[in-house]
Amino acid sequence: MRTILAACLLAATCAVPVLADNPPRKGSDADEAFMTGIRKLGVMSGEAYACSSEADQPQVGQGAIDLATQVSLHFGLQAAFVYSGSFGYGTAHDFDHKDCSQAIADFKALQAKYLGR
Amino acid sequence: MHKRATLLFATAMAFAGSATAAGVAPFAPDSVSRWIDTVVQPDDNGLILVQNRGRGGGAQRPAGGGGQRAAGGGNRGGNFNSNDFHRDAANTGNRNVNTNRTANVNTNRTANVNTNRNVNVNTGGGCCYGNYNSGPNWGGVAAGVAVGAVVGAAANSAAQSSTYAAPPPTYPPGYVEPPPE
């Protein structure tokens, strides 16, 4: 009888905290501010790519790929898709190239902080 | 025998609940794990310990599987901190820039021209990465797709449509291995 009681106690101990620990997830597509930010970061990365010289573009492109990989791993494929699509948009859309230095500096800061390079 | 079967059933139920839940709580406290080890003999075939199974679950991408895979992927991820990234991205998304330019030109016989330019920049959330275009929204994408479909139909070949610009070249050169001949 004591064994049964202990087993039931064990089941309740293990099950209840896990069921109660269900916080709202962040970084999902329901997180509008985050997804908008992902889009802006993608556009910024694309602009940095467009602003870079041909010699530097492979490095910027590889950095964007690595960031997209991290975004996919941590926040899912949808966020990574949005980042990548925004990157493509940023490479091709019309923007004021006098902001190029800012875009490159922001991308380098992003790269340094999250890719350690 | 009856007691042992009951114990096994209750333990399995507890572990099954943990494996399917979405939380990030540890699978079981260490004290419980040790207690199980002492209760269940090694030669007991009725119980298979599945401890740590929950760590790789899809619901724990931010904390568990993702980070581990990132670390193993040629160390390209570096020190990616998903919490920091989420905060920075959300702050970037929250940054609103409202630009109002009002030009009032009042012309009468004395030719008075009054020009007022009001530029209001509201930055919310302490943004880290400037103010960038957020790109097309999904409505814009859908419209682009529709236009592309029409043009493609007119040309009787979507592949030959010139609606879309060519994508940027792959980088670095030779990043993608050509298929074997």
Boltz contact constraints between the chains, C-beta under 6 A:
constraints:
  - contact:
      token1: [A, 3]
      token2: [B, 3]
      max_distance: 6.0
  - contact:
      token1: [A, 3]
      token2: [B, 7]
      max_distance: 6.0
  - contact:
      token1: [A, 4]
      token2: [B, 6]
      max_distance: 6.0
  - contact:
      token1: [A, 7]
      token2: [B, 6]
      max_distance: 6.0
  - contact:
      token1: [A, 7]
      token2: [B, 7]
      max_distance: 6.0
  - contact:
      token1: [A, 7]
      token2: [B, 10]
      max_distance: 6.0
  - contact:
      token1: [A, 8]
      token2: [B, 10]
      max_distance: 6.0
  - contact:
      token1: [A, 10]
      token2: [B, 14]
      max_distance: 6.0
  - contact:
      token1: [A, 11]
      token2: [B, 10]
      max_distance: 6.0
  - contact:
      token1: [A, 11]
      token2: [B, 13]
      max_distance: 6.0
  - contact:
      token1: [A, 11]
      token2: [B, 14]
      max_distance: 6.0
  - contact:
      token1: [A, 14]
      token2: [B, 14]
      max_distance: 6.0
  - contact:
      token1: [A, 14]
      token2: [B, 18]
      max_distance: 6.0
  - contact:
      token1: [A, 14]
      token2: [B, 28]
      max_distance: 6.0
  - contact:
      token1: [A, 15]
      token2: [B, 14]
      max_distance: 6.0
  - contact:
      token1: [A, 15]
      token2: [B, 17]
      max_distance: 6.0
  - contact:
      token1: [A, 17]
      token2: [B, 25]
      max_distance: 6.0
  - contact:
      token1: [A, 18]
      token2: [B, 18]
      max_distance: 6.0
  - contact:
      token1: [A, 18]
      token2: [B, 21]
      max_distance: 6.0
  - contact:
      token1: [A, 18]
      token2: [B, 23]
      max_distance: 6.0
  - contact:
      token1: [A, 18]
      token2: [B, 25]
      max_distance: 6.0
  - contact:
      token1: [A, 21]
      token2: [B, 23]
      max_distance: 6.0
  - contact:
      token1: [A, 21]
      token2: [B, 25]
      max_distance: 6.0
  - contact:
      token1: [A, 22]
      token2: [B, 22]
      max_distance: 6.0
  - contact:
      token1: [A, 22]
      token2: [B, 23]
      max_distance: 6.0
  - contact:
      token1: [A, 26]
      token2: [B, 86]
      max_distance: 6.0
  - contact:
      token1: [A, 27]
      token2: [B, 86]
      max_distance: 6.0
  - contact:
      token1: [A, 33]
      token2: [B, 90]
      max_distance: 6.0
  - contact:
      token1: [A, 33]
      token2: [B, 93]
      max_distance: 6.0
  - contact:
      token1: [A, 33]
      token2: [B, 94]
      max_distance: 6.0
  - contact:
      token1: [A, 34]
      token2: [B, 89]
      max_distance: 6.0
  - contact:
      token1: [A, 34]
      token2: [B, 90]
      max_distance: 6.0
  - contact:
      token1: [A, 36]
      token2: [B, 93]
      max_distance: 6.0
  - contact:
      token1: [A, 36]
      token2: [B, 134]
      max_distance: 6.0
  - contact:
      token1: [A, 37]
      token2: [B, 89]
      max_distance: 6.0
  - contact:
      token1: [A, 37]
      token2: [B, 90]
      max_distance: 6.0
  - contact:
      token1: [A, 37]
      token2: [B, 92]
      max_distance: 6.0
  - contact:
      token1: [A, 37]
      token2: [B, 93]
      max_distance: 6.0
  - contact:
      token1: [A, 38]
      token2: [B, 89]
      max_distance: 6.0
  - contact:
      token1: [A, 39]
      token2: [B, 134]
      max_distance: 6.0
  - contact:
      token1: [A, 39]
      token2: [B, 135]
      max_distance: 6.0
  - contact:
      token1: [A, 40]
      token2: [B, 92]
      max_distance: 6.0
  - contact:
      token1: [A, 40]
      token2: [B, 132]
      max_distance: 6.0
  - contact:
      token1: [A, 40]
      token2: [B, 134]
      max_distance: 6.0
  - contact:
      token1: [A, 43]
      token2: [B, 132]
      max_distance: 6.0
  - contact:
      token1: [A, 43]
      token2: [B, 133]
      max_distance: 6.0
  - contact:
      token1: [A, 43]
      token2: [B, 135]
      max_distance: 6.0
  - contact:
      token1: [A, 44]
      token2: [B, 132]
      max_distance: 6.0
  - contact:
      token1: [A, 58]
      token2: [B, 171]
      max_distance: 6.0
  - contact:
      token1: [A, 58]
      token2: [B, 172]
      max_distance: 6.0
  - contact:
      token1: [A, 61]
      token2: [B, 171]
      max_distance: 6.0
  - contact:
      token1: [A, 66]
      token2: [B, 76]
      max_distance: 6.0
  - contact:
      token1: [A, 70]
      token2: [B, 77]
      max_distance: 6.0
  - contact:
      token1: [A, 70]
      token2: [B, 80]
      max_distance: 6.0
  - contact:
      token1: [A, 73]
      token2: [B, 66]
      max_distance: 6.0
  - contact:
      token1: [A, 73]
      token2: [B, 69]
      max_distance: 6.0
  - contact:
      token1: [A, 73]
      token2: [B, 70]
      max_distance: 6.0
  - contact:
      token1: [A, 74]
      token2: [B, 62]
      max_distance: 6.0
  - contact:
      token1: [A, 74]
      token2: [B, 66]
      max_distance: 6.0
  - contact:
      token1: [A, 74]
      token2: [B, 82]
      max_distance: 6.0
  - contact:
      token1: [A, 86]
      token2: [B, 135]
      max_distance: 6.0
  - contact:
      token1: [A, 89]
      token2: [B, 135]
      max_distance: 6.0
  - contact:
      token1: [A, 91]
      token2: [B, 168]
      max_distance: 6.0
  - contact:
      token1: [A, 92]
      token2: [B, 165]
      max_distance: 6.0
  - contact:
      token1: [A, 102]
      token2: [B, 130]
      max_distance: 6.0
  - contact:
      token1: [A, 106]
      token2: [B, 129]
      max_distance: 6.0
  - contact:
      token1: [A, 106]
      token2: [B, 130]
      max_distance: 6.0
  - contact:
      token1: [A, 114]
      token2: [B, 80]
      max_distance: 6.0
  - contact:
      token1: [A, 114]
      token2: [B, 85]
      max_distance: 6.0
  - contact:
      token1: [A, 115]
      token2: [B, 78]
      max_distance: 6.0
  - contact:
      token1: [A, 116]
      token2: [B, 78]
      max_distance: 6.0
  - contact:
      token1: [A, 116]
      token2: [B, 79]
      max_distance: 6.0
